[in-house]
Amino acid sequence: MIAAALAQDDPTHHLANREYGAMICERADGVLTISPVVWGDPIFDAGGTWVNPGEQPTVPVDIDACGIGSTPLAMIHTHPSTGGAGAIPSWNDAQWVAAINARRGDNHGRIYVVAIDGTSFRIEVYDQSNAGAWETGERGPEVNPNAQPCTLDAVQ
Ligand SMILES: [Zn+2]
C-alpha cells in the first residue's frame, strides 16, 4: 500500500510528509480486499514551506471506496513522522469506527493506524472497545507480525 503511494514522482510524497490511507473491505464471500490508496495534502511543499502551519494532516479516505457488493471492515491510514510517531487516533479517526459499524450493522468495524518511526512501522488497531483512545491516549493492540515493527517492504 505504502510502496504504491511512494512510487509517485513528486518529492512531497514521502511517509513523513503526508497521510496515506485506504479502506479494507469484505466481499460477500468473505474475501478481504483493499481500495486504492489515497493521500492527503503534504505538510511541507516541494520548497520546504510548511503548507498549513499548525494544522493536522488528514487523508480523504472514502467509506464508499469498497464499491458495490463489498462492506467496509476497516479504514487504514498512516501517521506521518520523522521519528517517535504515534498511532493514537485523532477524534476524527475515532469517528470512523462508528461510521463503519453503522454501514455493517454490527460492531466489527475498526481502524488500523500505521505509526511511522524512521524506517519502521507499528500498526495498532482500534475498534468500539478502545476508540476512546483519542481522548485517553491509550495505545491500541499492536498487530504487526509477531508484534515486531514492520520494514517498509512489509507494509504493502
Ligand atoms: Zn489519524
Backbone and ligand atoms as CSV (ligand in chain L), in Angstrom:
chain,resi,resn,atom,element,x,y,z
A,1,MET,N,N,0.833,-1.196,0.000
A,1,MET,CA,C,0.000,0.000,0.000
A,1,MET,C,C,0.868,1.246,0.000
A,2,ILE,N,N,1.800,1.285,0.924
A,2,ILE,CA,C,2.624,2.480,1.055
A,2,ILE,C,C,3.599,2.577,-0.105
A,3,ALA,N,N,4.103,1.427,-0.524
A,3,ALA,CA,C,5.038,1.448,-1.635
A,3,ALA,C,C,4.395,2.052,-2.878
A,4,ALA,N,N,3.125,1.763,-3.096
A,4,ALA,CA,C,2.424,2.306,-4.257
A,4,ALA,C,C,2.333,3.829,-4.165
A,5,ALA,N,N,2.048,4.307,-2.974
A,5,ALA,CA,C,1.933,5.751,-2.801
A,5,ALA,C,C,3.285,6.425,-3.010
A,6,LEU,N,N,4.332,5.746,-2.560
A,6,LEU,CA,C,5.659,6.348,-2.645
A,6,LEU,C,C,6.220,6.313,-4.061
A,7,ALA,N,N,5.552,5.568,-4.943
A,7,ALA,CA,C,6.016,5.497,-6.322
A,7,ALA,C,C,5.715,6.789,-7.080
A,8,GLN,N,N,4.970,7.702,-6.452
A,8,GLN,CA,C,4.656,8.966,-7.105
A,8,GLN,C,C,5.939,9.745,-7.384
A,9,ASP,N,N,6.015,10.312,-8.593
A,9,ASP,CA,C,7.193,11.091,-8.967
A,9,ASP,C,C,7.004,12.526,-8.481
A,10,ASP,N,N,7.143,12.704,-7.181
A,10,ASP,CA,C,6.861,14.001,-6.558
A,10,ASP,C,C,7.606,14.009,-5.215
A,11,PRO,N,N,8.510,14.958,-5.043
A,11,PRO,CA,C,9.330,14.945,-3.819
A,11,PRO,C,C,8.527,15.154,-2.533
A,12,THR,N,N,7.290,15.604,-2.659
A,12,THR,CA,C,6.492,15.792,-1.437
A,12,THR,C,C,5.818,14.495,-1.014
A,13,HIS,N,N,5.959,13.440,-1.846
A,13,HIS,CA,C,5.364,12.150,-1.491
A,13,HIS,C,C,6.346,11.323,-0.687
A,14,HIS,N,N,6.295,11.456,0.612
A,14,HIS,CA,C,7.019,10.529,1.468
A,14,HIS,C,C,6.264,10.424,2.787
A,15,LEU,N,N,6.556,9.347,3.485
A,15,LEU,CA,C,5.728,8.965,4.631
A,15,LEU,C,C,5.772,9.969,5.762
A,16,ALA,N,N,6.813,10.791,5.808
A,16,ALA,CA,C,6.902,11.786,6.876
A,16,ALA,C,C,6.146,13.059,6.512
A,17,ASN,N,N,5.621,13.115,5.292
A,17,ASN,CA,C,5.070,14.390,4.814
A,17,ASN,C,C,3.590,14.351,4.446
A,18,ARG,N,N,2.995,13.177,4.407
A,18,ARG,CA,C,1.562,13.082,4.092
A,18,ARG,C,C,0.982,11.890,4.833
A,19,GLU,N,N,-0.344,11.897,4.950
A,19,GLU,CA,C,-1.048,10.692,5.382
A,19,GLU,C,C,-1.491,9.929,4.135
A,20,TYR,N,N,-1.368,8.609,4.212
A,20,TYR,CA,C,-1.849,7.712,3.158
A,20,TYR,C,C,-2.874,6.787,3.785
A,21,GLY,N,N,-3.904,6.456,3.033
A,21,GLY,CA,C,-4.933,5.610,3.623
A,21,GLY,C,C,-5.745,4.865,2.588
A,22,ALA,N,N,-6.564,3.949,3.063
A,22,ALA,CA,C,-7.418,3.142,2.191
A,22,ALA,C,C,-8.495,2.473,3.042
A,23,MET,N,N,-9.464,1.913,2.369
A,23,MET,CA,C,-10.490,1.099,3.034
A,23,MET,C,C,-10.140,-0.372,2.876
A,24,ILE,N,N,-10.325,-1.124,3.943
A,24,ILE,CA,C,-10.248,-2.585,3.874
A,24,ILE,C,C,-11.695,-3.069,3.835
A,25,CYS,N,N,-11.981,-3.885,2.846
A,25,CYS,CA,C,-13.368,-4.235,2.534
A,25,CYS,C,C,-13.578,-5.744,2.614
A,26,GLU,N,N,-14.817,-6.122,2.851
A,26,GLU,CA,C,-15.175,-7.526,2.973
A,26,GLU,C,C,-16.218,-7.838,1.900
A,27,ARG,N,N,-15.839,-8.723,0.979
A,27,ARG,CA,C,-16.792,-9.125,-0.054
A,27,ARG,C,C,-17.823,-10.068,0.541
A,28,ALA,N,N,-18.888,-10.266,-0.190
A,28,ALA,CA,C,-19.965,-11.139,0.292
A,28,ALA,C,C,-19.463,-12.552,0.556
A,29,ASP,N,N,-18.423,-12.987,-0.173
A,29,ASP,CA,C,-17.891,-14.343,0.033
A,29,ASP,C,C,-16.830,-14.391,1.134
A,30,GLY,N,N,-16.635,-13.242,1.831
A,30,GLY,CA,C,-15.722,-13.221,2.966
A,30,GLY,C,C,-14.299,-12.822,2.635
A,31,VAL,N,N,-14.001,-12.695,1.352
A,31,VAL,CA,C,-12.645,-12.312,0.951
A,31,VAL,C,C,-12.418,-10.830,1.259
A,32,LEU,N,N,-11.257,-10.541,1.813
A,32,LEU,CA,C,-10.918,-9.153,2.124
A,32,LEU,C,C,-10.184,-8.525,0.943
A,33,THR,N,N,-10.517,-7.275,0.671
A,33,THR,CA,C,-9.852,-6.531,-0.393
A,33,THR,C,C,-9.468,-5.161,0.160
A,34,ILE,N,N,-8.633,-4.458,-0.574
A,34,ILE,CA,C,-8.270,-3.106,-0.153
A,34,ILE,C,C,-8.541,-2.157,-1.309
A,35,SER,N,N,-9.068,-0.997,-0.981
A,35,SER,CA,C,-9.389,0.000,-2.004
A,35,SER,C,C,-8.097,0.657,-2.494
A,36,PRO,N,N,-8.186,1.417,-3.575
A,36,PRO,CA,C,-6.994,2.172,-3.990
A,36,PRO,C,C,-6.504,3.078,-2.852
A,37,VAL,N,N,-5.190,3.245,-2.777
A,37,VAL,CA,C,-4.584,4.103,-1.757
A,37,VAL,C,C,-4.766,5.567,-2.160
A,38,VAL,N,N,-5.165,6.370,-1.203
A,38,VAL,CA,C,-5.289,7.816,-1.427
A,38,VAL,C,C,-4.398,8.532,-0.424
A,39,TRP,N,N,-4.206,9.814,-0.636
A,39,TRP,CA,C,-3.330,10.567,0.260
A,39,TRP,C,C,-3.841,11.977,0.447
A,40,GLY,N,N,-3.382,12.568,1.546
A,40,GLY,CA,C,-3.748,13.938,1.853
A,40,GLY,C,C,-2.711,14.922,1.344
A,41,ASP,N,N,-2.951,16.168,1.642
A,41,ASP,CA,C,-2.034,17.223,1.227
A,41,ASP,C,C,-0.713,17.078,1.982
A,42,PRO,N,N,0.364,17.546,1.371
A,42,PRO,CA,C,1.662,17.476,2.060
A,42,PRO,C,C,1.719,18.458,3.227
A,43,ILE,N,N,2.501,18.103,4.226
A,43,ILE,CA,C,2.738,19.032,5.331
A,43,ILE,C,C,3.674,20.142,4.843
A,44,PHE,N,N,4.711,19.752,4.113
A,44,PHE,CA,C,5.654,20.716,3.544
A,44,PHE,C,C,5.608,20.614,2.026
A,45,ASP,N,N,5.614,21.758,1.338
A,45,ASP,CA,C,5.621,21.723,-0.121
A,45,ASP,C,C,7.031,21.401,-0.631
A,46,ALA,N,N,7.160,21.340,-1.953
A,46,ALA,CA,C,8.438,20.916,-2.544
A,46,ALA,C,C,9.576,21.854,-2.167
A,47,GLY,N,N,9.239,23.085,-1.835
A,47,GLY,CA,C,10.268,24.038,-1.437
A,47,GLY,C,C,10.578,24.013,0.047
A,48,GLY,N,N,9.884,23.136,0.773
A,48,GLY,CA,C,10.125,23.019,2.203
A,48,GLY,C,C,9.292,23.966,3.054
A,49,THR,N,N,8.340,24.644,2.435
A,49,THR,CA,C,7.484,25.568,3.178
A,49,THR,C,C,6.336,24.805,3.822
A,50,TRP,N,N,6.109,25.073,5.100
A,50,TRP,CA,C,5.021,24.452,5.846
A,50,TRP,C,C,3.712,24.967,5.260
A,51,VAL,N,N,2.907,24.086,4.677
A,51,VAL,CA,C,1.735,24.499,3.913
A,51,VAL,C,C,0.663,25.120,4.812
A,52,ASN,N,N,0.286,24.428,5.855
A,52,ASN,CA,C,-0.746,24.931,6.764
A,52,ASN,C,C,-0.245,24.841,8.203
A,53,PRO,N,N,0.549,25.812,8.607
A,53,PRO,CA,C,1.174,25.723,9.934
A,53,PRO,C,C,0.174,25.428,11.051
A,54,GLY,N,N,0.514,24.430,11.840
A,54,GLY,CA,C,-0.318,24.087,12.988
A,54,GLY,C,C,-1.477,23.164,12.676
A,55,GLU,N,N,-1.735,22.923,11.389
A,55,GLU,CA,C,-2.864,22.075,11.020
A,55,GLU,C,C,-2.440,20.613,10.988
A,56,GLN,N,N,-3.302,19.735,11.510
A,56,GLN,CA,C,-3.022,18.302,11.482
A,56,GLN,C,C,-3.202,17.783,10.058
A,57,PRO,N,N,-2.320,16.899,9.601
A,57,PRO,CA,C,-2.532,16.297,8.285
A,57,PRO,C,C,-3.756,15.378,8.296
A,58,THR,N,N,-4.373,15.238,7.152
A,58,THR,CA,C,-5.540,14.364,7.013
A,58,THR,C,C,-5.406,13.591,5.705
A,59,VAL,N,N,-6.277,12.605,5.545
A,59,VAL,CA,C,-6.307,11.847,4.286
A,59,VAL,C,C,-7.779,11.609,3.915
A,60,PRO,N,N,-8.135,11.896,2.652
A,60,PRO,CA,C,-9.547,11.830,2.248
A,60,PRO,C,C,-10.004,10.427,1.848
A,61,VAL,N,N,-9.995,9.492,2.802
A,61,VAL,CA,C,-10.480,8.138,2.512
A,61,VAL,C,C,-12.006,8.194,2.409
A,62,ASP,N,N,-12.534,7.501,1.396
A,62,ASP,CA,C,-13.978,7.471,1.138
A,62,ASP,C,C,-14.545,6.146,1.655
A,63,ILE,N,N,-15.483,6.218,2.575
A,63,ILE,CA,C,-16.064,4.997,3.146
A,63,ILE,C,C,-16.750,4.157,2.068
A,64,ASP,N,N,-17.107,4.768,0.953
A,64,ASP,CA,C,-17.743,4.040,-0.150
A,64,ASP,C,C,-16.738,3.479,-1.143
A,65,ALA,N,N,-15.443,3.585,-0.827
A,65,ALA,CA,C,-14.418,3.123,-1.765
A,65,ALA,C,C,-14.451,1.612,-1.982
A,66,CYS,N,N,-15.158,0.889,-1.120
A,66,CYS,CA,C,-15.239,-0.568,-1.291
A,66,CYS,C,C,-16.052,-0.936,-2.529
A,67,GLY,N,N,-16.942,-0.079,-2.927
A,67,GLY,CA,C,-17.750,-0.358,-4.100
A,67,GLY,C,C,-18.920,-1.267,-3.796
A,68,ILE,N,N,-19.740,-1.443,-4.811
A,68,ILE,CA,C,-20.954,-2.254,-4.670
A,68,ILE,C,C,-20.574,-3.720,-4.447
A,69,GLY,N,N,-21.255,-4.354,-3.511
A,69,GLY,CA,C,-21.012,-5.766,-3.251
A,69,GLY,C,C,-20.004,-6.018,-2.149
A,70,SER,N,N,-19.351,-4.956,-1.671
A,70,SER,CA,C,-18.413,-5.089,-0.561
A,70,SER,C,C,-18.876,-4.235,0.606
A,71,THR,N,N,-18.510,-4.672,1.789
A,71,THR,CA,C,-18.860,-3.956,3.014
A,71,THR,C,C,-17.586,-3.420,3.647
A,72,PRO,N,N,-17.600,-2.175,4.105
A,72,PRO,CA,C,-16.400,-1.673,4.783
A,72,PRO,C,C,-16.119,-2.483,6.049
A,73,LEU,N,N,-14.867,-2.826,6.268
A,73,LEU,CA,C,-14.458,-3.504,7.502
A,73,LEU,C,C,-13.568,-2.598,8.334
A,74,ALA,N,N,-12.682,-1.878,7.655
A,74,ALA,CA,C,-11.725,-1.048,8.386
A,74,ALA,C,C,-11.209,0.069,7.501
A,75,MET,N,N,-10.784,1.124,8.157
A,75,MET,CA,C,-10.038,2.184,7.481
A,75,MET,C,C,-8.616,2.086,7.998
A,76,ILE,N,N,-7.654,2.109,7.083
A,76,ILE,CA,C,-6.243,2.092,7.482
A,76,ILE,C,C,-5.596,3.362,6.986
A,77,HIS,N,N,-4.786,3.997,7.849
A,77,HIS,CA,C,-4.045,5.174,7.400
A,77,HIS,C,C,-2.769,5.334,8.200
A,78,THR,N,N,-1.866,6.109,7.629
A,78,THR,CA,C,-0.570,6.343,8.253
A,78,THR,C,C,-0.591,7.646,9.033
A,79,HIS,N,N,0.244,7.714,10.042
A,79,HIS,CA,C,0.509,8.955,10.766
A,79,HIS,C,C,1.938,9.367,10.461
A,80,PRO,N,N,2.102,10.434,9.699
A,80,PRO,CA,C,3.455,10.822,9.277
A,80,PRO,C,C,4.301,11.307,10.429
A,81,SER,N,N,5.565,10.960,10.356
A,81,SER,CA,C,6.515,11.429,11.356
A,81,SER,C,C,7.912,11.142,10.868
A,82,THR,N,N,8.854,11.871,11.360
A,82,THR,CA,C,10.249,11.564,11.072
A,82,THR,C,C,10.867,10.767,12.207
A,83,GLY,N,N,10.068,10.425,13.212
A,83,GLY,CA,C,10.571,9.619,14.314
A,83,GLY,C,C,9.684,9.771,15.528
A,84,GLY,N,N,9.602,8.719,16.299
A,84,GLY,CA,C,8.781,8.773,17.501
A,84,GLY,C,C,7.311,8.967,17.212
A,85,ALA,N,N,6.867,8.396,16.107
A,85,ALA,CA,C,5.483,8.605,15.690
A,85,ALA,C,C,4.509,7.934,16.634
A,86,GLY,N,N,3.307,8.469,16.669
A,86,GLY,CA,C,2.251,7.882,17.467
A,86,GLY,C,C,1.123,7.376,16.602
A,87,ALA,N,N,0.526,6.265,17.031
A,87,ALA,CA,C,-0.616,5.717,16.315
A,87,ALA,C,C,-1.927,6.035,17.022
A,88,ILE,N,N,-1.866,6.813,18.098
A,88,ILE,CA,C,-3.105,7.163,18.794
A,88,ILE,C,C,-4.027,7.884,17.812
A,89,PRO,N,N,-5.271,7.430,17.699
A,89,PRO,CA,C,-6.165,8.079,16.738
A,89,PRO,C,C,-6.553,9.487,17.182
A,90,SER,N,N,-6.824,10.310,16.200
A,90,SER,CA,C,-7.408,11.627,16.469
A,90,SER,C,C,-8.907,11.440,16.726
A,91,TRP,N,N,-9.563,12.506,17.150
A,91,TRP,CA,C,-11.022,12.437,17.313
A,91,TRP,C,C,-11.667,12.060,15.990
A,92,ASN,N,N,-11.199,12.683,14.912
A,92,ASN,CA,C,-11.763,12.362,13.594
A,92,ASN,C,C,-11.539,10.899,13.240
A,93,ASP,N,N,-10.351,10.383,13.538
A,93,ASP,CA,C,-10.075,8.967,13.261
A,93,ASP,C,C,-11.077,8.079,13.992
A,94,ALA,N,N,-11.316,8.401,15.261
A,94,ALA,CA,C,-12.183,7.559,16.092
A,94,ALA,C,C,-13.610,7.509,15.562
A,95,GLN,N,N,-14.041,8.565,14.857
A,95,GLN,CA,C,-15.411,8.570,14.317
A,95,GLN,C,C,-15.614,7.495,13.256
A,96,TRP,N,N,-14.516,7.031,12.665
A,96,TRP,CA,C,-14.619,6.005,11.626
A,96,TRP,C,C,-15.198,4.706,12.168
A,97,VAL,N,N,-14.883,4.395,13.409
A,97,VAL,CA,C,-15.352,3.118,13.973
A,97,VAL,C,C,-16.875,3.077,13.957
A,98,ALA,N,N,-17.504,4.117,14.470
A,98,ALA,CA,C,-18.967,4.157,14.497
A,98,ALA,C,C,-19.545,4.208,13.085
A,99,ALA,N,N,-18.882,4.935,12.193
A,99,ALA,CA,C,-19.383,5.051,10.824
A,99,ALA,C,C,-19.351,3.698,10.112
A,100,ILE,N,N,-18.256,2.963,10.302
A,100,ILE,CA,C,-18.152,1.650,9.654
A,100,ILE,C,C,-19.159,0.680,10.282
A,101,ASN,N,N,-19.284,0.722,11.615
A,101,ASN,CA,C,-20.266,-0.148,12.273
A,101,ASN,C,C,-21.676,0.132,11.764
A,102,ALA,N,N,-21.980,1.404,11.542
A,102,ALA,CA,C,-23.317,1.757,11.042
A,102,ALA,C,C,-23.550,1.158,9.661
A,103,ARG,N,N,-22.520,1.162,8.825
A,103,ARG,CA,C,-22.650,0.569,7.488
A,103,ARG,C,C,-22.818,-0.944,7.564
A,104,ARG,N,N,-22.103,-1.549,8.505
A,104,ARG,CA,C,-22.095,-3.006,8.622
A,104,ARG,C,C,-23.308,-3.544,9.359
A,105,GLY,N,N,-23.803,-2.748,10.306
A,105,GLY,CA,C,-24.882,-3.247,11.150
A,105,GLY,C,C,-24.377,-4.183,12.227
A,106,ASP,N,N,-23.058,-4.089,12.535
A,106,ASP,CA,C,-22.500,-4.868,13.648
A,106,ASP,C,C,-21.406,-4.038,14.323
A,107,ASN,N,N,-20.630,-4.675,15.173
A,107,ASN,CA,C,-19.580,-3.945,15.894
A,107,ASN,C,C,-18.180,-4.380,15.478
A,108,HIS,N,N,-18.025,-4.847,14.248
A,108,HIS,CA,C,-16.730,-5.355,13.787
A,108,HIS,C,C,-15.865,-4.288,13.128
A,109,GLY,N,N,-16.404,-3.090,12.948
A,109,GLY,CA,C,-15.649,-2.022,12.293
A,109,GLY,C,C,-14.437,-1.624,13.110
A,110,ARG,N,N,-13.377,-1.269,12.429
A,110,ARG,CA,C,-12.143,-0.905,13.125
A,110,ARG,C,C,-11.315,0.041,12.279
A,111,ILE,N,N,-10.321,0.615,12.913
A,111,ILE,CA,C,-9.324,1.391,12.180
A,111,ILE,C,C,-7.951,0.828,12.519
A,112,TYR,N,N,-7.097,0.824,11.504
A,112,TYR,CA,C,-5.695,0.482,11.699
A,112,TYR,C,C,-4.903,1.761,11.485
A,113,VAL,N,N,-4.072,2.085,12.459
A,113,VAL,CA,C,-3.245,3.279,12.344
A,113,VAL,C,C,-1.781,2.843,12.264
A,114,VAL,N,N,-1.119,3.294,11.222
A,114,VAL,CA,C,0.274,2.930,10.981
A,114,VAL,C,C,1.156,4.082,11.449
A,115,ALA,N,N,1.879,3.849,12.529
A,115,ALA,CA,C,2.803,4.862,13.031
A,115,ALA,C,C,4.133,4.694,12.322
A,116,ILE,N,N,4.619,5.762,11.751
A,116,ILE,CA,C,5.893,5.742,11.050
A,116,ILE,C,C,6.965,6.191,12.041
A,117,ASP,N,N,7.998,5.407,12.165
A,117,ASP,CA,C,9.095,5.780,13.052
A,117,ASP,C,C,10.399,5.513,12.324
A,118,GLY,N,N,10.878,6.511,11.622
A,118,GLY,CA,C,12.052,6.300,10.792
A,118,GLY,C,C,11.710,5.350,9.665
A,119,THR,N,N,12.381,4.204,9.611
A,119,THR,CA,C,12.090,3.234,8.561
A,119,THR,C,C,11.281,2.056,9.090
A,120,SER,N,N,10.820,2.148,10.344
A,120,SER,CA,C,9.985,1.093,10.914
A,120,SER,C,C,8.546,1.571,11.025
A,121,PHE,N,N,7.647,0.612,11.116
A,121,PHE,CA,C,6.239,0.899,11.192
A,121,PHE,C,C,5.624,0.085,12.305
A,122,ARG,N,N,4.715,0.699,13.025
A,122,ARG,CA,C,3.986,-0.022,14.049
A,122,ARG,C,C,2.517,0.167,13.736
A,123,ILE,N,N,1.782,-0.933,13.626
A,123,ILE,CA,C,0.364,-0.862,13.284
A,123,ILE,C,C,-0.438,-1.189,14.532
A,124,GLU,N,N,-1.342,-0.287,14.884
A,124,GLU,CA,C,-2.226,-0.513,16.033
A,124,GLU,C,C,-3.663,-0.544,15.546
A,125,VAL,N,N,-4.486,-1.303,16.253
A,125,VAL,CA,C,-5.891,-1.451,15.860
A,125,VAL,C,C,-6.800,-0.876,16.942
A,126,TYR,N,N,-7.838,-0.230,16.479
A,126,TYR,CA,C,-8.838,0.367,17.368
A,126,TYR,C,C,-10.224,-0.025,16.865
A,127,ASP,N,N,-11.082,-0.402,17.816
A,127,ASP,CA,C,-12.463,-0.699,17.472
A,127,ASP,C,C,-13.360,-0.051,18.521
A,128,GLN,N,N,-14.597,-0.512,18.598
A,128,GLN,CA,C,-15.531,0.114,19.524
A,128,GLN,C,C,-15.034,0.061,20.973
A,129,SER,N,N,-14.248,-0.975,21.293
A,129,SER,CA,C,-13.815,-1.162,22.678
A,129,SER,C,C,-12.750,-0.159,23.112
A,130,ASN,N,N,-12.002,0.395,22.161
A,130,ASN,CA,C,-10.920,1.298,22.562
A,130,ASN,C,C,-10.847,2.567,21.713
A,131,ALA,N,N,-11.941,2.874,21.016
A,131,ALA,CA,C,-11.944,4.086,20.186
A,131,ALA,C,C,-11.803,5.342,21.026
A,132,GLY,N,N,-12.047,5.230,22.328
A,132,GLY,CA,C,-11.871,6.372,23.223
A,132,GLY,C,C,-10.417,6.761,23.412
A,133,ALA,N,N,-9.521,6.025,22.747
A,133,ALA,CA,C,-8.097,6.339,22.840
A,133,ALA,C,C,-7.789,7.749,22.359
A,134,TRP,N,N,-8.646,8.273,21.475
A,134,TRP,CA,C,-8.400,9.656,21.008
A,134,TRP,C,C,-8.346,10.601,22.199
A,135,GLU,N,N,-9.073,10.232,23.298
A,135,GLU,CA,C,-9.138,11.106,24.468
A,135,GLU,C,C,-8.179,10.647,25.569
A,136,THR,N,N,-8.075,9.323,25.743
A,136,THR,CA,C,-7.260,8.788,26.843
A,136,THR,C,C,-5.792,8.644,26.473
A,137,GLY,N,N,-5.508,8.550,25.158
A,137,GLY,CA,C,-4.132,8.359,24.725
A,137,GLY,C,C,-3.635,6.933,24.900
A,138,GLU,N,N,-4.566,6.034,25.231
A,138,GLU,CA,C,-4.177,4.625,25.437
A,138,GLU,C,C,-3.861,3.970,24.105
A,139,ARG,N,N,-2.691,3.341,24.003
A,139,ARG,CA,C,-2.310,2.682,22.758
A,139,ARG,C,C,-3.146,1.444,22.507
A,140,GLY,N,N,-3.508,1.252,21.253
A,140,GLY,CA,C,-4.247,0.063,20.877
A,140,GLY,C,C,-3.326,-1.123,20.708
A,141,PRO,N,N,-3.897,-2.334,20.631
A,141,PRO,CA,C,-3.082,-3.530,20.425
A,141,PRO,C,C,-2.268,-3.418,19.139
A,142,GLU,N,N,-1.039,-3.906,19.224
A,142,GLU,CA,C,-0.171,-3.903,18.050
A,142,GLU,C,C,-0.499,-5.117,17.200
A,143,VAL,N,N,-0.582,-4.912,15.896
A,143,VAL,CA,C,-0.960,-6.015,15.014
A,143,VAL,C,C,0.140,-6.373,14.021
A,144,ASN,N,N,1.330,-5.852,14.231
A,144,ASN,CA,C,2.434,-6.260,13.363
A,144,ASN,C,C,2.684,-7.757,13.524
A,145,PRO,N,N,3.235,-8.405,12.479
A,145,PRO,CA,C,3.543,-9.829,12.620
A,145,PRO,C,C,4.452,-10.067,13.828
A,146,ASN,N,N,4.043,-10.962,14.697
A,146,ASN,CA,C,4.816,-11.298,15.898
A,146,ASN,C,C,5.127,-10.081,16.759
A,147,ALA,N,N,4.290,-9.044,16.607
A,147,ALA,CA,C,4.453,-7.808,17.376
A,147,ALA,C,C,5.808,-7.161,17.152
A,148,GLN,N,N,6.382,-7.433,15.976
A,148,GLN,CA,C,7.646,-6.788,15.643
A,148,GLN,C,C,7.378,-5.673,14.639
A,149,PRO,N,N,8.110,-4.557,14.758
A,149,PRO,CA,C,7.907,-3.476,13.789
A,149,PRO,C,C,8.130,-3.967,12.358
A,150,CYS,N,N,7.320,-3.453,11.445
A,150,CYS,CA,C,7.438,-3.828,10.039
A,150,CYS,C,C,8.515,-2.979,9.378
A,151,THR,N,N,9.129,-3.530,8.337
A,151,THR,CA,C,10.004,-2.729,7.496
A,151,THR,C,C,9.167,-2.156,6.362
A,152,LEU,N,N,9.721,-1.216,5.634
A,152,LEU,CA,C,8.990,-0.592,4.537
A,152,LEU,C,C,8.443,-1.634,3.575
A,153,ASP,N,N,9.247,-2.628,3.245
A,153,ASP,CA,C,8.829,-3.629,2.270
A,153,ASP,C,C,7.677,-4.488,2.777
A,154,ALA,N,N,7.515,-4.549,4.097
A,154,ALA,CA,C,6.494,-5.431,4.663
A,154,ALA,C,C,5.104,-4.787,4.668
A,155,VAL,N,N,5.045,-3.480,4.484
A,155,VAL,CA,C,3.753,-2.785,4.508
A,155,VAL,C,C,3.344,-2.524,3.066
A,156,GLN,N,N,2.471,-3.361,2.545
A,156,GLN,CA,C,2.097,-3.224,1.136
A,156,GLN,C,C,0.598,-3.092,0.959
L,1,ZN,ZN,ZN,-5.074,9.592,12.107
